[in-house]
Amino acid sequence: MTAGPLAVRRRGVGEPLVLLHPLALSGELWTPLAEALSDEFQVFALDLRGHGDSAWDGKPFTISDLADDVGRTLDALDLPSASLLGLSMGGSVAVDFAGRFPERVRSLVLADTTAWYGDDAATAWAERARKAVTVPRANQLRFQVDRWFSPEFAETHPEDVDRVAKIFLRTNSEAHAAASIAMGAMDSRPLLPAITAPTLVMVGQLDYATPPSMARTLADGIAGAELEILPGLRHMSLIERPALADLVRQHLRRVTETR
Ligand SMILES: O=C(O)CC1=CCC(=O)O1
């Protein structure tokens, strides 16, 4: 379904939980996690602007624009507030949203993500954007798979890698490039103190796309945030280890129990 500006996959009943996907993927990524949590939560997996089935006008956008799309989508779904879980770029969108609209976020899970990529971010991401539109999509896969998954996981779970790769191959290259520019321009660190939602920050110990040092910055900046560093995992922690759904469930439950 399309709700407001974004396409949404909806599953389950209970407290609302919005899932936000990484760069160049879509809400389809979340099918296993949505299934795991849908016994207790009403799960909404959104396609961010230009990704999956969500439209895009071809104009440049910022991470705050993506967060505003999330807000308009919650409005269209008649949800004054929800819990948010974001992975990588999805986490950056969640940080922006939770910092600017703290009253709309019940609970927050930030996985393998960051508020800022550092001083060289604009240059590095501009190069990534250039490659997104000049290198044939299939030739970008080796680079992405190495960043997403540990070699052990990639070797033993080819069907999971293939599932994520297919979503990447279907992603609009121009939207991939525009989102890369948005990542390079982002600095949401000043928003961290405004976040009031109970927050769980998780990161794969082997994640070099958004390493544990970036997760620490998030956890240090958000009052009361918990930090879980996950041994043996790379960037797609929640995909590499589906059992992490239980960690997410425990975190979300704590919030609903205190309401
Ligand atoms: O660097 C990567 O390829 C991984 C990544 C960064 C932002 C995102 O969403 O994925």
The ligand as a MOL file (V3000), in Angstrom:
LIG
                    3D

  0  0  0     0  0            999 V3000
M  V30 BEGIN CTAB
M  V30 COUNTS 10 10 0 0 0
M  V30 BEGIN ATOM
M  V30 1 O 28.6350 1.9320 3.2390 0
M  V30 2 C 27.7790 1.1020 2.8750 0
M  V30 3 O 27.7350 0.6330 1.7560 0
M  V30 4 C 26.7230 0.6920 3.8160 0
M  V30 5 C 25.7450 1.7430 4.0420 0
M  V30 6 C 25.9780 3.0250 4.3890 0
M  V30 7 C 24.7180 3.6950 4.5360 0
M  V30 8 C 23.7820 2.6150 4.2840 0
M  V30 9 O 22.5720 2.6560 4.3760 0
M  V30 10 O 24.4330 1.4890 3.9640 0
M  V30 END ATOM
M  V30 BEGIN BOND
M  V30 1 2 1 2
M  V30 2 1 2 3
M  V30 3 1 2 4
M  V30 4 1 4 5
M  V30 5 2 5 6
M  V30 6 1 5 10
M  V30 7 1 6 7
M  V30 8 1 7 8
M  V30 9 2 8 9
M  V30 10 1 8 10
M  V30 END BOND
M  V30 END CTAB
M  END
